[in-house]
């Protein structure tokens, strides 16, 4: 994928991997607009207010972005939340609903808003973001894994449906990356710059891969194929001790 001289919207790009990608795209020569609920944290890039839980907010953002940038040709859906849930506590349902609404339904809503424009261009790209956890769950975050598995499945169908239209669909499959406190939960989380270096090297290769899976994510992505799924899931289940009342 060419990331030079593109016009890019990153929905959920005001922090973490999304903001890191935005700055890398700008450095490569692209025009980037980052969207999020709180754009005050970003003062070096163009921003647009967007709340992916609100269809009207998405529609306003779309109209504003396309009015200013009718040449938009790359949309990245990054918005996501990671919440721990104790499935023995019925109160977890509120967190589950938030997670699915932001991570999965938010992705679908943003894609629905911009796909007609990208199809009309006939030469454009979509990047979705799932997770290694989509393929090997992290039991303290059950709805996060479910939402990212949903993003993966939706992306596969989207790619099939857009085949031949000139709109290409690529999925990022990150491992744990040291942003938003991830390093506190997982000391082995990959440093952000290291992730971006490897992910962009893969993304910009020819041909563009359907999935960008860095080395640290491969053991998760391919655990079932490699026969390591049960062993790794059992090891990851030890983290259930992080839930309140589960320690010891």
C-alpha positions in Angstrom: 0.0 0.0 0.0 1.2 3.4 -0.9 1.0 5.7 2.2 2.5 8.8 0.4 0.4 11.6 -0.9 -2.8 10.0 0.4 -5.7 11.8 2.1 -6.4 9.8 5.3 -9.1 9.8 8.0 -8.2 7.9 11.1 -11.4 7.5 13.2 -10.0 6.9 16.8 -6.7 8.5 15.9 -6.3 10.9 18.9 -4.2 8.5 21.0 -2.3 5.2 20.9 -1.7 3.3 17.7 -4.0 5.5 15.8 -2.1 8.7 16.6 1.2 6.9 16.0 -0.1 5.9 12.5 -1.3 9.4 11.8 2.1 10.9 12.5 3.8 8.2 10.4 1.5 8.9 7.5 2.1 12.6 7.7 5.9 12.0 7.7 5.4 9.9 4.6 3.8 12.9 2.8 0.1 12.2 3.4 -2.7 14.6 4.5 -4.2 13.1 7.7 -7.4 14.0 9.6 -7.7 12.3 13.0 -11.1 11.8 14.6 -12.2 11.2 18.2 -14.4 12.3 21.0 -11.7 14.4 22.6 -9.6 16.1 19.9 -8.0 18.6 22.4 -5.2 16.2 23.0 -3.9 16.6 19.4 -2.5 20.0 18.4 -0.2 19.1 15.6 -2.7 17.5 13.2 -6.1 18.3 11.6 -8.9 16.9 13.7 -12.6 16.2 13.5 -15.0 15.5 16.4 -16.5 12.0 16.0 -18.3 9.8 18.5 -18.6 6.3 16.9 -21.5 5.5 19.3 -23.6 8.3 17.8 -24.7 7.9 14.1 -25.5 11.6 13.9 -21.9 12.5 15.0 -20.5 10.1 12.4 -22.6 11.7 9.7 -21.5 15.2 10.7 -17.9 14.1 10.7 -18.3 12.5 7.3 -19.8 15.6 5.8 -17.2 17.9 7.3 -14.3 15.7 6.2 -15.6 15.3 2.6 -16.4 19.0 2.3 -12.8 19.9 3.1 -11.2 16.8 1.6 -13.1 15.5 -1.4 -10.0 13.5 -2.4 -10.2 11.3 0.7 -8.9 7.9 -0.3 -8.0 6.0 2.8 -10.2 5.4 5.9 -8.8 3.8 9.0 -11.2 2.6 11.8 -9.3 2.6 15.1 -11.9 3.5 17.8 -11.8 1.0 20.6 -12.1 0.4 24.3 -10.6 -2.4 26.5 -12.6 -3.2 29.6 -12.2 -6.0 32.1 -15.4 -8.0 33.0 -16.2 -10.5 35.6 -18.7 -12.8 34.0 -19.9 -14.0 37.4 -21.2 -10.5 38.0 -24.3 -9.6 36.0 -23.3 -5.9 36.2 -20.6 -6.7 33.6 -23.3 -6.4 30.9 -22.9 -2.6 30.9 -19.2 -2.9 30.0 -20.0 -5.5 27.4 -22.5 -3.3 25.7 -20.1 -0.4 25.7 -17.4 -2.6 24.2 -19.5 -4.0 21.4 -21.0 -0.6 20.6 -17.6 1.1 20.3 -15.4 -1.6 18.9 -17.7 -3.5 16.5 -20.8 -1.4 15.8 -18.6 1.8 15.7 -16.4 0.2 13.1 -19.4 -0.8 11.0 -21.0 2.7 11.3 -17.8 4.5 10.2 -17.4 2.1 7.2 -21.0 2.6 6.2 -20.6 6.3 6.3 -17.6 6.5 4.0 -17.8 3.4 1.8 -20.1 5.1 -0.8 -17.5 7.9 -1.3 -14.7 5.4 -1.6 -16.6 3.4 -4.1 -17.3 6.5 -6.1 -13.6 7.2 -6.3 -12.9 3.7 -7.5 -9.3 3.6 -6.1 -9.1 3.7 -2.4 -8.3 1.8 0.8 -9.9 0.8 4.0 -7.9 -0.3 7.1 -9.7 -2.0 10.0 -8.1 -2.9 13.3 -8.8 -6.2 15.1 -6.4 -7.7 17.6 -4.4 -10.8 18.4 -7.1 -11.3 21.0 -9.6 -11.8 18.2 -7.9 -15.2 17.6 -6.8 -16.2 21.1 -9.0 -14.7 23.9 -7.7 -12.9 26.9 -10.3 -14.1 29.4 -10.4 -11.0 31.7 -11.6 -9.1 28.6 -14.2 -11.3 27.1 -16.3 -8.8 25.2 -13.2 -7.1 23.9 -12.1 -10.4 22.3 -15.6 -11.0 21.0 -15.8 -7.5 19.5 -12.4 -7.9 17.8 -13.3 -11.3 16.4 -16.4 -9.6 15.0 -14.3 -6.9 13.4 -12.1 -9.7 11.8 -15.2 -11.5 10.4 -16.8 -8.3 9.2 -13.6 -7.3 7.5 -13.3 -10.6 5.7 -16.9 -10.2 4.3 -16.3 -6.5 3.4 -13.2 -7.4 1.4 -15.1 -10.1 -0.4 -18.0 -7.7 -1.2 -15.7 -4.9 -2.4 -13.6 -7.2 -4.5 -13.3 -5.7 -8.0 -14.5 -2.2 -7.0 -11.0 -0.7 -6.6 -11.5 -0.4 -2.8 -9.0 -2.5 -1.1 -9.5 -3.8 2.5 -6.6 -4.4 4.9 -6.8 -5.6 8.6 -4.3 -4.7 11.2 -3.9 -7.4 13.8 -1.9 -5.8 16.7 -0.5 -7.7 19.6 -0.4 -5.9 23.0 1.2 -2.5 22.4 2.5 -0.3 25.1 -0.2 2.4 25.0 -3.0 3.5 27.3 -1.6 1.5 30.2 -1.1 -1.7 28.3 2.4 -2.0 29.7 1.0 -2.2 33.2 -1.3 -5.1 32.4 1.3 -6.8 30.1 5.0 -6.1 30.7 5.8 -7.8 27.4 3.7 -5.3 25.4 5.5 -4.2 22.3 6.8 -0.6 22.3 4.7 1.6 20.1 7.5 2.7 17.8 8.6 -0.9 17.4 5.1 -2.0 16.4 4.7 0.9 13.9 8.1 0.1 12.3 7.2 -3.5 11.7 3.6 -2.9 10.8 4.3 -0.2 8.3 7.0 -2.3 6.7 4.4 -5.0 6.1 1.7 -2.6 5.1 3.7 -0.9 2.5 5.0 -4.1 1.0 3.9 -5.4 -2.4 1.4 -6.9 -2.7 -0.4 -5.3 0.3 -1.3 -8.2 2.7 -4.9 -8.8 3.6 -3.7 -8.9 7.2 -0.8 -7.1 8.8 0.4 -9.5 11.5 3.7 -8.5 13.2 5.9 -11.2 14.7 4.7 -10.6 18.2 1.1 -11.2 17.1 1.7 -14.4 15.1 1.6 -16.8 18.0 -1.9 -15.5 18.8 -3.1 -15.3 15.2 -2.0 -18.9 14.3 -2.4 -20.6 17.7 -5.2 -22.9 16.5 -3.4 -23.8 13.3 -0.2 -24.5 15.2 -1.8 -26.6 17.9 -0.9 -24.3 20.7 -4.3 -22.8 21.4 -5.3 -24.8 24.5 -1.9 -24.3 26.1 -1.8 -20.6 25.5 -5.4 -20.1 26.5 -4.8 -21.8 29.8 -1.7 -19.6 30.4 -3.7 -16.5 29.6 -6.5 -17.6 31.9 -4.1 -17.1 34.9 -4.7 -13.4 34.4 -8.3 -13.9 35.8 -6.6 -13.3 39.1 -6.6 -9.6 38.1 -10.3 -9.4 38.5 -11.5 -7.9 41.8 -12.2 -10.7 44.3 -10.4 -13.3 42.2 -6.9 -12.9 43.6 -5.7 -15.9 45.7 
